[in-house]
Amino acid sequence: TVVVLAVRDVSERKQAQEEVQARARQQAAVSELGRRALTGVDLPQLMGEAAALVRSNLVVEYANVLELLPDGRVMFQAGAGWEEGLVGRTTYEVTGAIPAAQALLSQAPVIVEDFRTDERFPDASMLHDHGVVSSLNVPLYGHDRPFGVLGAHATVPRSFTTEDVAFLQVIAHVLSAALERNWYEQRQRERYLQRAEQMMALGQVAAGVAHELRNPLT
């Protein structure tokens, strides 16, 4: 009995130590991703790095970033582990019965422990085709608008923990901040171009008026 208790104690301590080390690795990964975001790294590249971090740290087969487009669809913008041809080409309707759509509409994490028994998402054909059994999706949300969804997907049944959800949400916050900054800068550029076009139009009108005035005077 003493031997069994000692072995169990050692095993529990080892497991606790491994969990602490895993959390430390996740914190370091998040810090590095945040640093990369602050340096102004290319947005698609940042999304790809985020998907790779999610896949390796949560030990899942697939991870992806879906971006909400102006027309209401979501685009498969970045991924890790997926077959070629999905990134930048595959789109989904937000009205579809897929976990990502529910995460967007509810603005809350959506967990599927087993697609084989969960009947909420009949439209998740891509996940089914890749043998995904368990899935975790969290929304990418800015101050006043949603930007998309970050997902982690496993091919074996898995119960995602509160720590897993928290890790995915922190990565989502980093991506949301980068997307919001990019959206703001794009709006600023559009306003600048619009202002430049207005000034050019005014210049053309002024030149035309000056021309019309010069002719009679001449």
TIMI-43364 format. One record per residue (C-alpha): x, y, z; residue number from 1. Coordinates in Angstrom, 1 decimal, always signed. Each point is the difference from the previous one (the first is absolute). Example, Ala and Ser with C-alpha at 12.3 -4.5 7.8 and 13.67 -1.06 7.14 Angstrom:
BEGIN
<node><X>+12.3</X><Y>-4.5</Y><Z>+7.8</Z><vopa>1</vopa></node>
<node><X>+1.4</X><Y>+3.4</Y><Z>-0.7</Z><vopa>2</vopa></node>
***
This chain:
BEGIN
<node><X>+0.0</X><Y>+0.0</Y><Z>+0.0</Z><vopa>1</vopa></node>
<node><X>+2.8</X><Y>+2.4</Y><Z>+0.9</Z><vopa>2</vopa></node>
<node><X>+1.8</X><Y>-0.7</Y><Z>-3.3</Z><vopa>3</vopa></node>
<node><X>-3.3</X><Y>+0.6</Y><Z>-2.0</Z><vopa>4</vopa></node>
<node><X>-0.6</X><Y>+3.3</Y><Z>+1.8</Z><vopa>5</vopa></node>
<node><X>+3.6</X><Y>+1.1</Y><Z>-0.6</Z><vopa>6</vopa></node>
<node><X>-0.2</X><Y>-0.9</Y><Z>-3.7</Z><vopa>7</vopa></node>
<node><X>-3.3</X><Y>+1.9</Y><Z>-0.3</Z><vopa>8</vopa></node>
<node><X>+1.4</X><Y>+3.0</Y><Z>+1.8</Z><vopa>9</vopa></node>
<node><X>+3.1</X><Y>+0.1</Y><Z>-2.3</Z><vopa>10</vopa></node>
<node><X>-2.3</X><Y>-0.4</Y><Z>-3.0</Z><vopa>11</vopa></node>
<node><X>-2.3</X><Y>+2.8</Y><Z>+1.1</Z><vopa>12</vopa></node>
<node><X>+2.9</X><Y>+2.3</Y><Z>+0.7</Z><vopa>13</vopa></node>
<node><X>+1.5</X><Y>-0.7</Y><Z>-3.4</Z><vopa>14</vopa></node>
<node><X>-3.3</X><Y>+0.7</Y><Z>-1.7</Z><vopa>15</vopa></node>
<node><X>-0.4</X><Y>+3.3</Y><Z>+1.9</Z><vopa>16</vopa></node>
<node><X>+3.6</X><Y>+0.9</Y><Z>-1.0</Z><vopa>17</vopa></node>
<node><X>-0.7</X><Y>-0.8</Y><Z>-3.6</Z><vopa>18</vopa></node>
<node><X>-3.2</X><Y>+2.2</Y><Z>+0.1</Z><vopa>19</vopa></node>
<node><X>+2.0</X><Y>+2.9</Y><Z>+1.4</Z><vopa>20</vopa></node>
<node><X>+2.6</X><Y>-0.4</Y><Z>-2.7</Z><vopa>21</vopa></node>
<node><X>-2.7</X><Y>-0.1</Y><Z>-2.7</Z><vopa>22</vopa></node>
<node><X>-1.6</X><Y>+3.2</Y><Z>+1.4</Z><vopa>23</vopa></node>
<node><X>+3.4</X><Y>+1.7</Y><Z>+0.0</Z><vopa>24</vopa></node>
<node><X>+0.6</X><Y>-1.0</Y><Z>-3.6</Z><vopa>25</vopa></node>
<node><X>-3.4</X><Y>+1.4</Y><Z>-0.9</Z><vopa>26</vopa></node>
<node><X>+0.7</X><Y>+3.3</Y><Z>+1.7</Z><vopa>27</vopa></node>
<node><X>+3.3</X><Y>+0.3</Y><Z>-1.8</Z><vopa>28</vopa></node>
<node><X>-1.7</X><Y>-0.8</Y><Z>-3.3</Z><vopa>29</vopa></node>
<node><X>-2.7</X><Y>+2.6</Y><Z>+0.6</Z><vopa>30</vopa></node>
<node><X>+2.7</X><Y>+2.6</Y><Z>+0.9</Z><vopa>31</vopa></node>
<node><X>+1.9</X><Y>-0.7</Y><Z>-3.1</Z><vopa>32</vopa></node>
<node><X>-3.1</X><Y>+0.2</Y><Z>-2.2</Z><vopa>33</vopa></node>
<node><X>-0.9</X><Y>+3.3</Y><Z>+1.6</Z><vopa>34</vopa></node>
<node><X>+3.5</X><Y>+1.3</Y><Z>-0.6</Z><vopa>35</vopa></node>
<node><X>-0.3</X><Y>-1.0</Y><Z>-3.7</Z><vopa>36</vopa></node>
<node><X>-3.3</X><Y>+1.8</Y><Z>-0.3</Z><vopa>37</vopa></node>
<node><X>+1.5</X><Y>+3.2</Y><Z>+1.5</Z><vopa>38</vopa></node>
<node><X>+2.8</X><Y>-0.1</Y><Z>-2.6</Z><vopa>39</vopa></node>
<node><X>-2.5</X><Y>+0.3</Y><Z>-2.8</Z><vopa>40</vopa></node>
<node><X>+0.5</X><Y>-3.4</Y><Z>-1.5</Z><vopa>41</vopa></node>
<node><X>-2.1</X><Y>-0.8</Y><Z>-3.0</Z><vopa>42</vopa></node>
<node><X>-3.5</X><Y>-0.8</Y><Z>+1.1</Z><vopa>43</vopa></node>
<node><X>-0.4</X><Y>-3.3</Y><Z>-2.0</Z><vopa>44</vopa></node>
<node><X>+3.4</X><Y>-1.1</Y><Z>+1.4</Z><vopa>45</vopa></node>
<node><X>-1.1</X><Y>+0.8</Y><Z>+3.6</Z><vopa>46</vopa></node>
<node><X>-3.2</X><Y>-2.0</Y><Z>-0.5</Z><vopa>47</vopa></node>
<node><X>+2.0</X><Y>-3.0</Y><Z>-1.2</Z><vopa>48</vopa></node>
<node><X>+2.4</X><Y>+0.3</Y><Z>+2.9</Z><vopa>49</vopa></node>
<node><X>-3.0</X><Y>+0.1</Y><Z>+2.4</Z><vopa>50</vopa></node>
<node><X>-1.5</X><Y>-3.1</Y><Z>-1.5</Z><vopa>51</vopa></node>
<node><X>+3.3</X><Y>-1.9</Y><Z>+0.3</Z><vopa>52</vopa></node>
<node><X>+0.3</X><Y>+1.1</Y><Z>+3.6</Z><vopa>53</vopa></node>
<node><X>-3.5</X><Y>-1.3</Y><Z>+0.8</Z><vopa>54</vopa></node>
<node><X>+0.6</X><Y>-3.3</Y><Z>-1.7</Z><vopa>55</vopa></node>
<node><X>+3.3</X><Y>-0.6</Y><Z>+1.8</Z><vopa>56</vopa></node>
<node><X>-0.9</X><Y>+1.2</Y><Z>+3.5</Z><vopa>57</vopa></node>
<node><X>-3.4</X><Y>-1.6</Y><Z>+0.2</Z><vopa>58</vopa></node>
<node><X>+1.3</X><Y>-3.1</Y><Z>-1.8</Z><vopa>59</vopa></node>
<node><X>-2.8</X><Y>-0.2</Y><Z>-2.6</Z><vopa>60</vopa></node>
<node><X>+0.2</X><Y>-1.1</Y><Z>-3.6</Z><vopa>61</vopa></node>
<node><X>-1.6</X><Y>+3.2</Y><Z>-1.5</Z><vopa>62</vopa></node>
<node><X>-0.3</X><Y>+3.7</Y><Z>+0.8</Z><vopa>63</vopa></node>
<node><X>-1.4</X><Y>+2.8</Y><Z>-2.1</Z><vopa>64</vopa></node>
<node><X>-0.8</X><Y>+3.7</Y><Z>-0.2</Z><vopa>65</vopa></node>
<node><X>-3.2</X><Y>+1.0</Y><Z>-1.7</Z><vopa>66</vopa></node>
<node><X>-0.5</X><Y>+3.7</Y><Z>-0.8</Z><vopa>67</vopa></node>
<node><X>-3.4</X><Y>+1.6</Y><Z>-0.3</Z><vopa>68</vopa></node>
<node><X>-0.4</X><Y>+1.7</Y><Z>-3.4</Z><vopa>69</vopa></node>
<node><X>-2.0</X><Y>+3.2</Y><Z>-0.8</Z><vopa>70</vopa></node>
<node><X>-2.6</X><Y>-2.1</Y><Z>-1.8</Z><vopa>71</vopa></node>
<node><X>-0.7</X><Y>-2.1</Y><Z>+3.1</Z><vopa>72</vopa></node>
<node><X>+1.9</X><Y>-3.1</Y><Z>-1.0</Z><vopa>73</vopa></node>
<node><X>+3.0</X><Y>-1.4</Y><Z>+1.9</Z><vopa>74</vopa></node>
<node><X>+3.2</X><Y>-0.7</Y><Z>-1.9</Z><vopa>75</vopa></node>
<node><X>+2.5</X><Y>-2.7</Y><Z>+0.9</Z><vopa>76</vopa></node>
<node><X>+3.0</X><Y>+2.4</Y><Z>+0.3</Z><vopa>77</vopa></node>
<node><X>+2.6</X><Y>-2.2</Y><Z>+1.8</Z><vopa>78</vopa></node>
<node><X>+0.4</X><Y>-3.5</Y><Z>+1.3</Z><vopa>79</vopa></node>
<node><X>+2.4</X><Y>-2.7</Y><Z>+1.2</Z><vopa>80</vopa></node>
<node><X>-0.3</X><Y>-3.7</Y><Z>-0.8</Z><vopa>81</vopa></node>
<node><X>-2.6</X><Y>+0.4</Y><Z>-2.8</Z><vopa>82</vopa></node>
<node><X>+0.3</X><Y>-1.2</Y><Z>-3.5</Z><vopa>83</vopa></node>
<node><X>+1.2</X><Y>+2.4</Y><Z>-2.7</Z><vopa>84</vopa></node>
<node><X>-2.5</X><Y>+2.2</Y><Z>-1.7</Z><vopa>85</vopa></node>
<node><X>-2.2</X><Y>+1.0</Y><Z>+2.9</Z><vopa>86</vopa></node>
<node><X>+1.9</X><Y>+3.1</Y><Z>+1.2</Z><vopa>87</vopa></node>
<node><X>-1.2</X><Y>+3.2</Y><Z>-1.8</Z><vopa>88</vopa></node>
<node><X>-2.6</X><Y>-1.8</Y><Z>-2.1</Z><vopa>89</vopa></node>
<node><X>-2.6</X><Y>-1.7</Y><Z>+2.2</Z><vopa>90</vopa></node>
<node><X>-2.9</X><Y>+2.1</Y><Z>+1.3</Z><vopa>91</vopa></node>
<node><X>-3.0</X><Y>-0.8</Y><Z>+2.2</Z><vopa>92</vopa></node>
<node><X>-3.4</X><Y>+1.7</Y><Z>+0.7</Z><vopa>93</vopa></node>
<node><X>-0.4</X><Y>+1.3</Y><Z>+3.5</Z><vopa>94</vopa></node>
<node><X>-3.6</X><Y>-1.3</Y><Z>-0.1</Z><vopa>95</vopa></node>
<node><X>+1.3</X><Y>-3.6</Y><Z>-0.4</Z><vopa>96</vopa></node>
<node><X>-0.2</X><Y>-2.5</Y><Z>+2.8</Z><vopa>97</vopa></node>
<node><X>+3.7</X><Y>-0.1</Y><Z>+0.7</Z><vopa>98</vopa></node>
<node><X>+1.9</X><Y>+0.6</Y><Z>+3.3</Z><vopa>99</vopa></node>
<node><X>+1.7</X><Y>+3.1</Y><Z>-1.3</Z><vopa>100</vopa></node>
<node><X>-3.3</X><Y>+1.7</Y><Z>-1.0</Z><vopa>101</vopa></node>
<node><X>-1.4</X><Y>-0.7</Y><Z>+3.5</Z><vopa>102</vopa></node>
<node><X>+3.2</X><Y>+1.5</Y><Z>+1.6</Z><vopa>103</vopa></node>
<node><X>-0.5</X><Y>+3.1</Y><Z>-2.1</Z><vopa>104</vopa></node>
<node><X>-3.7</X><Y>+0.4</Y><Z>+0.7</Z><vopa>105</vopa></node>
<node><X>+0.3</X><Y>-0.8</Y><Z>+3.7</Z><vopa>106</vopa></node>
<node><X>+3.3</X><Y>+1.9</Y><Z>+0.5</Z><vopa>107</vopa></node>
<node><X>+1.0</X><Y>-2.9</Y><Z>+2.3</Z><vopa>108</vopa></node>
<node><X>+2.2</X><Y>-3.1</Y><Z>-0.2</Z><vopa>109</vopa></node>
<node><X>-1.7</X><Y>-3.0</Y><Z>-1.6</Z><vopa>110</vopa></node>
<node><X>+1.2</X><Y>-3.5</Y><Z>+1.0</Z><vopa>111</vopa></node>
<node><X>-0.9</X><Y>-3.3</Y><Z>-1.7</Z><vopa>112</vopa></node>
<node><X>+1.3</X><Y>-3.0</Y><Z>+1.9</Z><vopa>113</vopa></node>
<node><X>-1.2</X><Y>-2.5</Y><Z>-2.5</Z><vopa>114</vopa></node>
<node><X>-1.5</X><Y>+0.7</Y><Z>-3.5</Z><vopa>115</vopa></node>
<node><X>-1.2</X><Y>-3.6</Y><Z>-0.2</Z><vopa>116</vopa></node>
<node><X>-2.5</X><Y>+0.6</Y><Z>+2.7</Z><vopa>117</vopa></node>
<node><X>-0.5</X><Y>+3.8</Y><Z>-0.2</Z><vopa>118</vopa></node>
<node><X>-2.8</X><Y>+0.8</Y><Z>-2.5</Z><vopa>119</vopa></node>
<node><X>+0.3</X><Y>+3.8</Y><Z>+0.1</Z><vopa>120</vopa></node>
<node><X>+2.2</X><Y>+0.5</Y><Z>-3.0</Z><vopa>121</vopa></node>
<node><X>-1.1</X><Y>-2.0</Y><Z>-3.0</Z><vopa>122</vopa></node>
<node><X>+1.7</X><Y>+2.4</Y><Z>-2.4</Z><vopa>123</vopa></node>
<node><X>+3.5</X><Y>-0.6</Y><Z>+1.3</Z><vopa>124</vopa></node>
<node><X>+1.0</X><Y>-2.1</Y><Z>-3.0</Z><vopa>125</vopa></node>
<node><X>+3.6</X><Y>+1.2</Y><Z>-0.1</Z><vopa>126</vopa></node>
<node><X>+0.6</X><Y>-1.1</Y><Z>+3.6</Z><vopa>127</vopa></node>
<node><X>-1.7</X><Y>-3.3</Y><Z>-0.6</Z><vopa>128</vopa></node>
<node><X>+2.1</X><Y>-0.6</Y><Z>-3.2</Z><vopa>129</vopa></node>
<node><X>+3.2</X><Y>+0.5</Y><Z>+2.0</Z><vopa>130</vopa></node>
<node><X>-1.1</X><Y>-2.4</Y><Z>+2.7</Z><vopa>131</vopa></node>
<node><X>-0.4</X><Y>+2.7</Y><Z>+2.6</Z><vopa>132</vopa></node>
<node><X>-1.7</X><Y>-1.4</Y><Z>+3.1</Z><vopa>133</vopa></node>
<node><X>+0.5</X><Y>+2.8</Y><Z>+2.6</Z><vopa>134</vopa></node>
<node><X>+0.0</X><Y>+3.8</Y><Z>-0.7</Z><vopa>135</vopa></node>
<node><X>+0.6</X><Y>+3.2</Y><Z>+1.9</Z><vopa>136</vopa></node>
<node><X>-0.9</X><Y>+3.4</Y><Z>-1.7</Z><vopa>137</vopa></node>
<node><X>+0.4</X><Y>+3.5</Y><Z>+1.5</Z><vopa>138</vopa></node>
<node><X>-1.1</X><Y>+3.3</Y><Z>-1.6</Z><vopa>139</vopa></node>
<node><X>+2.4</X><Y>+2.7</Y><Z>-1.1</Z><vopa>140</vopa></node>
<node><X>-1.7</X><Y>+3.1</Y><Z>+1.2</Z><vopa>141</vopa></node>
<node><X>+1.0</X><Y>+3.7</Y><Z>+0.0</Z><vopa>142</vopa></node>
<node><X>-1.4</X><Y>+2.9</Y><Z>+1.8</Z><vopa>143</vopa></node>
<node><X>-3.2</X><Y>+0.2</Y><Z>-2.1</Z><vopa>144</vopa></node>
<node><X>+0.1</X><Y>-2.7</Y><Z>-2.6</Z><vopa>145</vopa></node>
<node><X>+0.9</X><Y>-3.7</Y><Z>-0.4</Z><vopa>146</vopa></node>
<node><X>+3.0</X><Y>-0.8</Y><Z>-2.2</Z><vopa>147</vopa></node>
<node><X>-0.2</X><Y>-3.8</Y><Z>-0.2</Z><vopa>148</vopa></node>
<node><X>+0.6</X><Y>-3.3</Y><Z>+1.8</Z><vopa>149</vopa></node>
<node><X>+3.1</X><Y>-1.9</Y><Z>+1.3</Z><vopa>150</vopa></node>
<node><X>-0.4</X><Y>-3.7</Y><Z>+0.2</Z><vopa>151</vopa></node>
<node><X>+1.8</X><Y>-3.1</Y><Z>+1.3</Z><vopa>152</vopa></node>
<node><X>-1.1</X><Y>-3.5</Y><Z>-1.2</Z><vopa>153</vopa></node>
<node><X>+0.9</X><Y>-3.5</Y><Z>+1.0</Z><vopa>154</vopa></node>
<node><X>-0.6</X><Y>-3.4</Y><Z>-1.7</Z><vopa>155</vopa></node>
<node><X>-0.4</X><Y>-1.8</Y><Z>+3.4</Z><vopa>156</vopa></node>
<node><X>-2.7</X><Y>+0.7</Y><Z>+2.6</Z><vopa>157</vopa></node>
<node><X>+1.3</X><Y>+2.8</Y><Z>+2.3</Z><vopa>158</vopa></node>
<node><X>-1.4</X><Y>+2.0</Y><Z>+2.9</Z><vopa>159</vopa></node>
<node><X>+1.5</X><Y>+3.5</Y><Z>-0.4</Z><vopa>160</vopa></node>
<node><X>+0.8</X><Y>+1.5</Y><Z>+3.4</Z><vopa>161</vopa></node>
<node><X>-0.6</X><Y>+3.5</Y><Z>+1.3</Z><vopa>162</vopa></node>
<node><X>+3.7</X><Y>+0.5</Y><Z>-0.4</Z><vopa>163</vopa></node>
<node><X>-0.2</X><Y>-1.0</Y><Z>-3.7</Z><vopa>164</vopa></node>
<node><X>-2.8</X><Y>+2.5</Y><Z>-0.6</Z><vopa>165</vopa></node>
<node><X>+1.9</X><Y>+2.7</Y><Z>+1.8</Z><vopa>166</vopa></node>
<node><X>+3.1</X><Y>-0.6</Y><Z>-2.1</Z><vopa>167</vopa></node>
<node><X>-2.0</X><Y>+0.1</Y><Z>-3.2</Z><vopa>168</vopa></node>
<node><X>-1.7</X><Y>+3.2</Y><Z>+1.1</Z><vopa>169</vopa></node>
<node><X>+3.3</X><Y>+1.7</Y><Z>+0.7</Z><vopa>170</vopa></node>
<node><X>+1.3</X><Y>-0.9</Y><Z>-3.5</Z><vopa>171</vopa></node>
<node><X>-3.4</X><Y>+1.3</Y><Z>-1.3</Z><vopa>172</vopa></node>
<node><X>+0.5</X><Y>+3.3</Y><Z>+1.8</Z><vopa>173</vopa></node>
<node><X>+3.4</X><Y>+0.5</Y><Z>-1.7</Z><vopa>174</vopa></node>
<node><X>-1.4</X><Y>-0.7</Y><Z>-3.4</Z><vopa>175</vopa></node>
<node><X>-3.0</X><Y>+2.2</Y><Z>+0.6</Z><vopa>176</vopa></node>
<node><X>+2.2</X><Y>+2.9</Y><Z>+1.0</Z><vopa>177</vopa></node>
<node><X>+2.1</X><Y>-0.4</Y><Z>-3.2</Z><vopa>178</vopa></node>
<node><X>-3.1</X><Y>-0.3</Y><Z>-2.1</Z><vopa>179</vopa></node>
<node><X>-1.6</X><Y>+3.1</Y><Z>+1.6</Z><vopa>180</vopa></node>
<node><X>+3.2</X><Y>+2.0</Y><Z>-0.6</Z><vopa>181</vopa></node>
<node><X>+0.1</X><Y>-1.1</Y><Z>-3.6</Z><vopa>182</vopa></node>
<node><X>-3.7</X><Y>+0.9</Y><Z>-0.5</Z><vopa>183</vopa></node>
<node><X>+0.6</X><Y>+3.4</Y><Z>+1.6</Z><vopa>184</vopa></node>
<node><X>+3.0</X><Y>+0.7</Y><Z>-2.2</Z><vopa>185</vopa></node>
<node><X>-1.9</X><Y>-1.1</Y><Z>-3.1</Z><vopa>186</vopa></node>
<node><X>-2.8</X><Y>+2.4</Y><Z>+0.9</Z><vopa>187</vopa></node>
<node><X>+2.5</X><Y>+2.8</Y><Z>+0.5</Z><vopa>188</vopa></node>
<node><X>+1.5</X><Y>-0.7</Y><Z>-3.5</Z><vopa>189</vopa></node>
<node><X>-3.4</X><Y>+0.0</Y><Z>-1.6</Z><vopa>190</vopa></node>
<node><X>-0.9</X><Y>+3.3</Y><Z>+1.6</Z><vopa>191</vopa></node>
<node><X>+3.3</X><Y>+1.5</Y><Z>-1.1</Z><vopa>192</vopa></node>
<node><X>-0.5</X><Y>-1.2</Y><Z>-3.6</Z><vopa>193</vopa></node>
<node><X>-3.6</X><Y>+1.3</Y><Z>+0.1</Z><vopa>194</vopa></node>
<node><X>+1.2</X><Y>+3.4</Y><Z>+1.3</Z><vopa>195</vopa></node>
<node><X>+2.7</X><Y>+0.1</Y><Z>-2.7</Z><vopa>196</vopa></node>
<node><X>-2.6</X><Y>-0.7</Y><Z>-2.7</Z><vopa>197</vopa></node>
<node><X>-2.2</X><Y>+2.7</Y><Z>+1.3</Z><vopa>198</vopa></node>
<node><X>+2.9</X><Y>+2.5</Y><Z>+0.0</Z><vopa>199</vopa></node>
<node><X>+0.9</X><Y>-1.0</Y><Z>-3.6</Z><vopa>200</vopa></node>
<node><X>-3.6</X><Y>+0.5</Y><Z>-1.1</Z><vopa>201</vopa></node>
<node><X>-0.1</X><Y>+3.4</Y><Z>+1.6</Z><vopa>202</vopa></node>
<node><X>+3.3</X><Y>+0.9</Y><Z>-1.7</Z><vopa>203</vopa></node>
<node><X>-1.5</X><Y>-1.0</Y><Z>-3.4</Z><vopa>204</vopa></node>
<node><X>-3.1</X><Y>+2.1</Y><Z>+0.6</Z><vopa>205</vopa></node>
<node><X>+2.1</X><Y>+2.9</Y><Z>+1.1</Z><vopa>206</vopa></node>
<node><X>+2.2</X><Y>-0.3</Y><Z>-3.1</Z><vopa>207</vopa></node>
<node><X>-3.1</X><Y>-0.2</Y><Z>-2.2</Z><vopa>208</vopa></node>
<node><X>-1.4</X><Y>+3.2</Y><Z>+1.6</Z><vopa>209</vopa></node>
<node><X>+3.2</X><Y>+1.8</Y><Z>-0.4</Z><vopa>210</vopa></node>
<node><X>+0.2</X><Y>-1.0</Y><Z>-3.7</Z><vopa>211</vopa></node>
<node><X>-3.6</X><Y>+1.2</Y><Z>-0.6</Z><vopa>212</vopa></node>
<node><X>+0.8</X><Y>+3.4</Y><Z>+1.7</Z><vopa>213</vopa></node>
<node><X>+3.2</X><Y>+0.5</Y><Z>-2.0</Z><vopa>214</vopa></node>
<node><X>-1.6</X><Y>-0.4</Y><Z>-3.4</Z><vopa>215</vopa></node>
<node><X>-2.5</X><Y>+2.9</Y><Z>+0.3</Z><vopa>216</vopa></node>
<node><X>+2.7</X><Y>+2.2</Y><Z>+1.5</Z><vopa>217</vopa></node>
<node><X>+2.4</X><Y>-0.8</Y><Z>-2.9</Z><vopa>218</vopa></node>
***
